[in-house]
Amino acid sequence: MLTKLRKRKEPKLLKAQNSAWRIFRQNKAAVVALTYIIAVVLFCYVGPHFYHSNQTDAFEGLFSTNLPPQAGFPLGTDDQGFDILGRIMYGGQTSLEVGLLAALVAMTWGALYGLVSGYRGGAIDAVLMRIVDALLAIPGLFLLLALMAVFNRSELLLVLVLGGTGWYGVARLTRSEALALRNREYVSAVRSMGGSNTRIIRRHVLPNSVSTLITVTTFTVGDSILALSALGFLQLGVPLPKTDWGTMLNTGVQSIQLNQWWQVYPVAGIFLFLVVSFNYVGDALRDVFEVRLRTQ
């Protein structure tokens, strides 16, 4: 009997997966964006195994600084003698790791906060949402600068600061999902059978909000990488000897006036296209999880 049930479920699951991939594939821009994201990840993490460069000490002395692209240095060197191609890989690892971890922090806290607020409703919901409104009234960059000025810089602090200031939109979206789900028939049935609020949120409200959370996660990752780059550009990024794309831009922008374009354009193009790619993928995932677009 169990075997027959499994056989019945498997074709439905495969059909849903094929339908989701077909909907995603119809968005050509999202497919290109996803390919680009995968390429950047491979470039940052696999590339250093094939292209070796010293990214902790300037190794050629003053005579290797500000070299234009040439044999041995495909993207030239910066004002400290670091190979820029290797530097982009090295900084990309930090930017991706901090961005992903910060998005995870924002999604975890924002989802928990929004689900509790939306499910409980009433005075609790009103108080929790007014707190979010008050935090949204504070310019995000100013709040980031204030926190970074108070505490010593570290990768962990950057993750906590970016995640701790990036959950407001997540909380509002999950709250709206919880408000729509808390009065559904199956939730009322569980409640009438004595199911606790914690169980209802964990087993019914949260699983039915996963589609929204996955979609928002892609936008949050892009926003976190962009915020980290802004902090790095303001010299508040990761501490030396590590670097990130924003710190590289801060270093390179001083050289652009001397027509040393190789210190700005490559890294700026890579990270800007990456942020835009995450947004395109997020738009496509929203269509994939939209029930009205699925074929039965």
Helices and strands as residue ranges (DSSP letters): H 2-26, H 28-45, H 47-50, G 62-64, H 84-120, H 122-136, H 140-150, H 155-164, H 168-181, H 185-192, H 197-200, I 201-205, G 207-209, H 210-233, H 245-253, G 256-258, G 261-263, H 265-288, G 291-293
